[in-house]
């Protein structure tokens, strides 16, 4: 009895704190924060005060009134039953509140979580500076139209599926066209405010650019039939919707890469399985955590820099994504970090570099339909989950998702994703013949009119700078990394590998490059340049590096940065 009394007393006198969100009870709940709860209660007519995220007396009163109207215990606590009812849009008992405004005295103001999310995303993009209140007012509609124009959508202010999908991608959805010569530094961006989806073509508009420009920036086109579709330097004419669908369906895909025939393992020198790292050729420490290969997506949005992960990775791939921007795939085999991020979603190129390593792709998710395709070619995927993933408070979503590589590796093994004890070497590691190498101080690699990177030799390593059209006009921005303690340093590497790959547009409208076939390859190491070719028979193959006669060109061991550059661009060098 005494124990029971003391326990009851402790409950009474203990301070009670409530976290006003429903994620504990429902994974996909609308209520993920105090501000979201305010919006939902306002949408149902119970909360009439300012949306500020401060769940004070007015908010609690509204919650109690909602509970009472919906036959719940009116305690102002967000429990399981209350959460379930709040998320039940069809059967919830609403309270109609009419408000007035200067535009229409008899109009009803409506708040919604959808508008709140849209306002937050538009605010992140710098397109909306008004109050985030969940109301689709005139300022919100103007911001939506401005975003739609930038994304090449019909600027109608309507939040449809295409607009929501583009908002999720953020700046990467922006449509721009580079009409400049690849050998020139000047570029031109044209207005795409009139761009339409071909399936909703407007016969009153002139056909101007086709589906892909000469630099492989995919753009919707306000064309009438016949449509002249430009791709990879060739023009095709389609005269009907059926012909258009057939043409677009005949593009490259991961499925097509499965049909190619492997050419086998690369030649190596002084390389021993289990001793040297397949990812960078270096001798691994005896205590290395080399149980499985994982490749983690790293955001490269202006709001994602400086990143955490590239400085610890065994190798880094840089790949093209929407909006002419790039993302990284940080490869971890022997190395680890407890603080990797920001993590973003998967793209078609990602699994093609992990497959020869029996690697596992780690991402925040992917465009609908892509993950099943990745799984189908034999690359497992781990997406956003706890406790392996976590979000940091110092950055806003979606640029705040981080992870611990040790936990990710353990999870991958626990799920049975481990395929081999010793993955094959990814490149022909060995001792090169430097007589075939030339002296080069720096290289500039152009991914699009929006993005280029420069690697400069300082006598001991290559330092990374970049141009980002979204950041500003400077072409010499220092690209830094940051660790969990806040220490910052410039991204560097011992070896730069640039593989020039044919660009293509994946059927899901995702810019990608072919990593099967062959193309130019340049390797920079120790202030010297080797110019050769890469080749793969399938995405099961590692990257064979050869000369014009097909002889192996060896790459010295060292943590590499591998850029998969669209072959439409030519590198520039500084001796």
C-alpha positions in Angstrom: 0.0 0.0 0.0 2.8 2.4 1.0 4.6 1.8 -2.2 1.5 2.3 -4.3 0.7 5.5 -2.4 4.3 6.9 -3.0 4.1 5.9 -6.6 0.8 7.8 -7.0 2.2 10.8 -5.1 5.3 10.8 -7.4 3.1 10.9 -10.4 1.2 13.8 -9.0 4.1 15.9 -8.0 6.3 15.1 -11.0 6.4 17.6 -13.8 4.5 16.4 -16.9 5.8 17.2 -20.4 4.0 16.3 -23.5 5.6 16.0 -27.0 2.8 17.1 -29.3 3.3 14.8 -32.2 1.7 11.5 -33.2 4.7 9.7 -34.7 5.0 7.5 -31.6 1.7 6.0 -32.5 1.4 6.4 -36.3 4.4 6.4 -38.7 2.6 8.3 -41.4 0.8 10.7 -39.1 0.0 14.3 -40.1 1.0 15.4 -36.6 4.7 15.5 -36.5 5.2 18.8 -34.5 3.4 21.3 -32.4 3.0 23.6 -35.5 1.4 20.7 -37.5 -1.0 20.1 -34.7 -2.0 23.7 -34.6 -2.6 23.6 -38.4 -4.7 20.5 -38.2 -6.8 21.9 -35.3 -7.2 25.1 -37.2 -8.2 23.2 -40.3 -10.9 21.4 -38.3 -12.1 24.8 -36.9 -11.0 24.5 -33.3 -7.9 26.6 -33.2 -8.2 30.3 -34.1 -5.0 31.8 -33.0 -1.6 32.4 -34.7 0.2 29.3 -36.1 3.5 29.7 -34.2 4.4 26.2 -32.9 4.1 27.3 -29.3 1.6 24.9 -27.8 0.3 27.1 -25.1 -3.1 27.6 -23.3 -5.0 28.5 -26.6 -3.7 25.4 -28.3 -4.4 23.1 -25.4 -7.9 24.6 -25.1 -8.5 23.9 -28.8 -7.3 20.3 -28.4 -9.6 19.7 -25.4 -12.5 21.1 -27.4 -11.7 18.8 -30.3 -11.5 15.8 -27.9 -14.9 16.7 -26.3 -16.6 17.1 -29.7 -15.2 13.8 -30.9 -16.2 11.7 -27.8 -12.6 11.5 -26.5 -11.3 12.1 -23.0 -10.9 15.9 -22.8 -7.5 16.1 -21.1 -5.5 18.1 -23.6 -3.0 15.2 -24.0 -2.1 13.9 -27.5 -2.6 10.2 -26.8 -3.1 7.2 -29.2 -6.9 7.7 -29.6 -6.6 11.4 -30.1 -4.0 10.9 -32.7 -6.1 8.3 -34.5 -9.1 10.7 -34.6 -7.1 13.7 -35.7 -5.8 11.7 -38.7 -9.2 10.4 -39.6 -10.2 13.1 -42.1 -13.5 11.5 -43.2 -15.2 10.8 -39.8 -13.8 13.6 -37.6 -16.3 16.1 -36.2 -15.3 19.6 -37.5 -16.2 23.1 -36.3 -16.7 25.7 -39.0 -15.1 29.0 -38.4 -15.8 31.9 -40.7 -13.2 34.7 -40.9 -13.0 37.9 -42.9 -10.2 39.4 -44.9 -9.7 42.5 -47.0 -10.2 40.6 -50.2 -13.4 38.8 -49.5 -15.4 39.6 -46.3 -17.5 36.4 -46.6 -14.7 34.0 -47.6 -13.7 31.1 -45.4 -10.1 30.8 -44.6 -8.8 27.2 -44.8 -5.5 25.9 -43.4 -4.0 22.6 -44.4 -0.9 20.6 -43.6 -0.3 20.2 -47.4 0.0 24.0 -47.8 2.1 24.2 -44.6 4.6 21.7 -46.1 4.5 23.6 -49.5 5.2 26.9 -47.7 8.1 25.3 -45.8 9.7 23.9 -49.0 9.2 27.2 -50.9 10.7 29.1 -48.0 13.8 26.8 -48.1 14.2 27.6 -51.8 14.0 31.3 -51.1 10.7 31.7 -53.1 8.4 32.4 -50.2 8.9 34.9 -47.4 5.5 35.2 -46.0 4.0 33.6 -42.8 4.0 29.9 -42.7 0.4 29.5 -41.7 -1.0 26.7 -43.9 -3.2 29.1 -45.8 -3.0 29.2 -49.6 -3.2 32.9 -49.9 -2.0 35.2 -52.8 1.6 35.2 -51.7 1.7 31.5 -51.5 0.1 31.1 -54.9 2.6 33.5 -56.5 5.5 31.5 -54.9 4.0 28.3 -56.3 3.8 29.8 -59.8 7.4 31.1 -59.5 8.6 27.6 -58.5 6.6 25.9 -61.3 8.1 28.3 -63.9 11.6 27.4 -62.6 10.8 23.7 -62.7 9.4 23.8 -66.3 5.9 23.1 -65.2 2.7 24.9 -66.2 2.6 28.0 -63.9 -1.0 27.6 -62.8 -0.5 27.8 -59.0 -2.2 24.4 -58.6 -0.5 21.9 -56.3 -0.8 18.8 -58.3 1.3 15.5 -58.2 4.0 16.9 -60.6 4.4 20.1 -58.5 4.6 18.1 -55.3 7.2 15.7 -56.9 9.3 18.7 -58.1 9.1 20.4 -54.7 10.5 17.2 -53.1 13.5 17.5 -55.4 13.9 21.2 -54.7 16.5 23.1 -56.8 17.3 19.9 -58.6 14.0 20.2 -60.4 14.9 23.5 -62.0 14.9 23.3 -65.7 17.7 25.3 -67.5 19.1 24.9 -71.0 22.8 25.5 -71.9 23.2 26.7 -75.5 26.9 27.4 -75.2 29.7 25.7 -77.1 31.4 23.1 -74.9 34.8 24.7 -75.5 33.6 28.1 -74.3 33.1 29.4 -70.8 30.0 31.5 -71.5 26.6 29.9 -71.2 23.0 31.0 -71.8 20.0 30.1 -69.8 16.7 30.6 -71.6 13.3 31.1 -70.1 11.2 27.9 -69.8 8.1 29.4 -68.3 6.1 28.2 -71.3 7.4 24.6 -71.1 4.7 21.9 -71.1 4.6 18.2 -70.9 4.5 16.7 -74.3 1.4 14.8 -73.4 -0.4 18.0 -72.9 1.0 19.8 -75.9 -0.4 23.1 -77.0 -0.9 23.3 -80.8 -0.8 27.1 -80.7 2.8 27.1 -79.5 6.0 26.7 -81.5 8.2 23.7 -81.2 11.5 25.0 -80.0 13.9 22.6 -78.3 12.7 19.0 -78.2 13.1 16.8 -75.2 16.8 16.9 -74.5 19.2 19.8 -75.4 22.7 19.2 -76.7 24.1 19.1 -73.2 21.6 16.4 -72.1 19.5 18.7 -70.0 16.1 17.2 -70.2 13.3 19.7 -70.9 9.6 19.5 -71.5 8.6 21.0 -74.8 5.5 23.0 -75.9 5.5 21.2 -79.2 2.8 20.4 -81.6 3.0 17.3 -83.8 5.2 16.4 -85.7 7.6 16.6 -82.8 11.3 16.8 -83.5 13.1 15.0 -80.6 16.7 15.9 -80.1 18.9 13.4 -78.3 22.7 12.9 -78.2 23.3 14.8 -81.4 20.5 13.1 -83.4 17.1 14.3 -84.3 14.1 12.0 -84.6 10.6 12.9 -85.9 7.5 11.5 -84.2 4.1 12.1 -85.7 1.7 10.8 -83.0 1.4 10.1 -79.3 2.0 6.4 -80.0 5.2 7.1 -81.8 6.3 9.4 -79.0 5.6 6.8 -76.3 7.5 4.2 -78.3 10.5 6.6 -78.7 10.6 7.5 -75.1 10.2 3.8 -74.1 13.2 2.8 -76.2 15.7 4.6 -74.0 18.5 3.2 -71.9 17.6 1.6 -68.6 19.1 -0.5 -65.8 17.2 -3.4 -67.3 19.1 -3.1 -70.5 22.4 -3.1 -68.7 21.6 -6.6 -67.3 21.6 -8.0 -70.8 25.2 -7.3 -71.6 28.1 -9.8 -71.3 30.7 -9.4 -68.7 34.4 -9.1 -69.7 35.7 -10.3 -66.3 38.1 -9.2 -63.6 40.7 -6.5 -64.1 44.4 -7.1 -64.2 46.3 -5.9 -61.1 49.9 -5.6 -59.9 51.0 -6.3 -56.3 47.4 -6.8 -55.3 46.3 -9.6 -52.9 42.7 -10.4 -52.2 41.9 -9.7 -48.5 45.1 -7.7 -48.0 44.5 -4.8 -50.5 41.3 -2.8 -50.6 39.3 -3.5 -53.7 38.0 0.1 -53.6 41.4 2.0 -53.5 44.1 -0.7 -53.8 45.7 0.3 -50.5 46.8 -2.3 -47.9 44.1 -2.5 -45.3 44.8 -2.3 -41.5 44.5 -5.7 -39.7 41.6 -4.4 -37.7 39.6 -3.1 -40.6 35.8 -3.4 -40.5 35.8 -4.8 -44.0 32.8 -7.1 -43.8 30.7 -5.5 -46.5 30.7 -2.7 -49.0 28.2 0.1 -48.6 27.7 3.2 -50.8 25.9 6.1 -49.2 24.4 9.0 -51.1 25.7 12.4 -50.2 23.7 15.5 -51.0 25.6 18.3 -53.0 23.0 21.0 -52.8 24.2 24.4 -51.9 22.4 23.9 -48.5 24.1 20.6 -47.9 27.7 21.9 -48.0 30.0 21.3 -46.2 29.3 17.5 -46.2 30.3 14.8 -43.8 31.5 11.5 -45.3 33.8 12.2 -48.2 36.8 12.7 -46.0 36.4 9.3 -44.4 35.2 7.3 -47.4 37.5 4.7 -49.1 36.4 6.2 -52.5 33.8 8.7 -53.7 31.8 8.7 -57.0 30.3 11.9 -58.2 27.2 11.6 -60.5 24.9 13.9 -62.3 21.3 14.5 -61.0 18.4 16.8 -61.9 18.9 20.5 -62.3 22.5 20.0 -63.6 23.7 19.4 -60.1 25.7 16.4 -58.7 25.5 14.0 -55.8 28.2 11.8 -54.2 28.2 8.0 -53.6 30.6 7.6 -50.6 32.0 4.0 -50.7 32.9 2.5 -47.3 34.6 -0.9 -46.9 37.5 -0.7 -44.5 36.7 2.7 -43.2 33.8 4.0 -41.1 32.2 7.2 -39.6 29.5 7.8 -37.0 28.5 11.0 -38.8 27.7 10.8 -42.5 25.4 13.2 -44.3 23.4 14.8 -45.5 21.9 11.6 -47.1 19.7 12.0 -50.2 17.7 9.7 -52.5 19.0 7.1 -55.0 19.5 7.6 -58.7 19.9 5.1 -61.6 23.6 5.4 -61.8 24.2 4.5 -58.1 23.8 0.7 -58.3 25.9 0.4 -61.4 29.1 1.3 -59.5 28.2 -0.8 -56.5 27.3 -4.1 -58.3 30.8 -5.3 -59.0 31.7 -4.8 -55.3 28.6 -6.7 -54.1 27.8 -3.4 -52.4 24.7 -2.2 -50.7 23.1 1.2 -51.6 22.1 3.5 -48.7 19.8 6.4 -49.5 16.9 8.4 -48.1 14.5 6.8 -50.7 14.0 7.2 -54.4 11.6 8.3 -57.1 8.7 5.8 -57.2 9.5 2.7 -59.2 13.3 3.1 -59.1 14.1 1.0 -56.0 12.4 -2.1 -57.4 14.5 -1.7 -60.5 17.7 -1.3 -58.4 16.8 -4.4 -56.4 16.1 -6.3 -59.7 19.7 -5.9 -60.9 21.0 -7.3 -57.7 21.9 -4.3 -55.5 20.2 -4.3 -52.0 18.9 -0.9 -50.8 18.7 0.5 -47.2 16.5 3.6 -46.9 15.7 6.0 -44.1 15.2 4.1 -40.8 16.1 4.3 -37.1 18.4 3.9 -35.3 20.9 3.7 -38.2 19.6 7.1 -39.5 19.1 10.3 -37.5 18.4 13.9 -38.2 20.4 16.9 -36.9 18.9 20.1 -35.7 21.4 22.5 -37.3 20.1 22.0 -40.8 16.6 22.0 -42.3 15.0 19.0 -44.0 15.7 17.4 -46.4 19.4 18.3 -45.9 19.6 17.0 -42.3 19.5 13.2 -42.6 22.7 11.5 -41.3 23.8 7.9 -40.4 26.4 5.8 -38.7 28.3 3.5 -41.2 29.1 0.8 -38.5 25.4 0.4 -37.7 24.6 0.4 -41.5 27.1 -2.4 -42.2 25.8 -4.4 -39.2 22.2 -4.0 -40.5 23.2 -5.0 -44.0 24.9 -8.2 -42.8 21.9 -9.0 -40.5 19.6 -8.8 -43.5 21.8 -11.3 -45.4 23.1 -8.8 -48.0 26.7 -10.0 -47.7 27.6 -11.8 -51.0 31.4 -12.3 -51.0 34.3 -12.3 -48.5 36.6 -10.5 -50.9 35.0 -8.2 -53.5 36.9 -7.9 -56.8 39.2 -4.9 -57.3 37.2 -2.0 -58.8 40.1 -0.7 -60.9 43.4 -2.1 -62.2 45.5 -1.2 -59.2 49.2 -1.4 -59.7 52.5 0.3 -60.5 52.0 2.5 -63.6 54.6 3.3 -66.3 55.0 7.0 -65.6 56.7 7.5 -69.0 53.2 7.5 -70.5 52.0 10.2 -68.1 52.2 14.0 -68.6 52.7 16.8 -66.1 49.4 18.5 -65.3 48.7 20.9 -62.4 44.9 20.9 -62.5 41.8 19.7 -64.3 38.3 21.2 -64.6 35.4 18.8 -65.1 32.1 20.1 -66.3 29.0 18.2 -65.4 26.5 20.8 -66.8 26.1 24.5 -67.3 25.3 24.7 -63.6 28.1 22.6 -62.1 31.8 22.1 -62.6 34.6 21.0 -60.3 38.3 21.7 -60.3 41.1 19.6 -58.8 44.4 21.4 -58.2 47.7 19.7 -57.2 49.4 21.4 -54.3 52.5 19.2 -54.2 51.0 16.5 -51.9 47.3 16.1 -52.8 44.6 17.4 -55.1 42.3 20.1 -53.6 38.7 20.6 -54.7 37.1 23.8 -55.7 33.8 24.2 -57.6 31.4 26.3 -59.6 27.7 26.2 -58.7 25.2 28.4 -60.6 22.9 28.2 -57.6 25.5 29.6 -55.2 26.9 32.4 -57.4 29.1 33.2 -60.2 32.4 32.3 -58.6 34.2 29.4 -60.3 36.7 28.9 -57.4 34.6 28.1 -54.4 36.5 26.1 -51.8 34.7 22.8 -51.2 35.0 21.9 -47.5 34.0 18.9 -45.4 32.9 19.1 -41.7 33.1 16.4 -39.0 30.9 15.8 -36.0 33.1 18.1 -33.8 32.7 21.0 -36.2 36.2 20.8 -37.6 36.4 21.9 -41.2 38.9 21.1 -44.0 39.0 21.3 -47.8 38.0 18.2 -49.7 41.1 16.5 -51.1 42.3 13.3 -52.7 45.4 11.5 -53.8 43.9 10.3 -57.0 41.3 11.7 -59.4 39.6 9.4 -61.9 37.3 11.0 -64.5 35.3 8.6 -66.6 33.4 10.2 -69.5 30.1 8.4 -70.0 27.3 8.8 -72.5 24.4 10.6 -70.9 20.9 9.3 -71.1 17.5 10.1 -69.6 16.1 7.3 -67.5 12.4 6.5 -68.3 11.6 8.0 -64.8 12.9 11.3 -66.2 16.1 11.1 -64.2 19.4 12.3 -65.9 21.9 9.5 -65.8 25.0 8.2 -67.6 25.8 4.8 -69.1 28.5 3.0 -67.2 28.4 0.0 -69.6 30.4 0.3 -72.8 33.5 2.4 -73.2 34.7 6.0 -73.1 37.5 8.3 -72.3 39.2 8.0 -69.0 41.7 10.3 -67.4 43.7 9.6 -64.2 45.5 12.2 -62.2 48.0 11.2 -59.5 51.1 12.9 -58.1 50.7 15.9 -60.4 50.7 13.8 -63.5 48.0 12.8 -66.0 47.2 9.5 -67.8 44.8 9.7 -70.7 43.2 6.4 -71.8 39.9 4.6 -72.0 37.5 2.8 -69.7 35.4 -0.2 -70.7 32.8 -2.5 -69.1 30.8 -5.4 -70.7 28.1 -5.2 -68.0 27.6 -3.6 -64.6 28.9 -6.8 -63.1 32.3 -5.7 -64.4 34.9 -3.5 -62.6 36.3 -0.6 -64.6 38.9 -1.7 -67.1 41.4 1.1 -67.9 43.2 0.6 -71.1 45.2 2.3 -73.9 44.2 2.6 -77.5 45.6 -1.0 -78.1 43.6 -2.5 -75.3 46.5 -2.9 -72.9 45.9 -2.4 -69.2 46.9 0.9 -67.7 47.6 0.5 -64.0 46.4 3.0 -61.4 48.5 3.6 -58.3 46.8 2.8 -55.0 45.2 5.7 -53.2 41.8 6.8 -52.1 40.2 8.0 -55.4 37.6 10.6 -56.3 35.8 9.2 -59.4 33.8 11.6 -61.5 31.3 10.1 -64.0 31.3 13.1 -66.4 28.8 13.4 -69.3 30.8 12.8 -72.5 29.2 15.9 -74.0 31.7 17.9 -72.0 35.5 18.2 -72.6 37.9 18.6 -69.6 40.3 21.5 -69.4 43.8 21.3 -68.0 46.3 23.7 -66.5 50.0 22.7 -66.8 
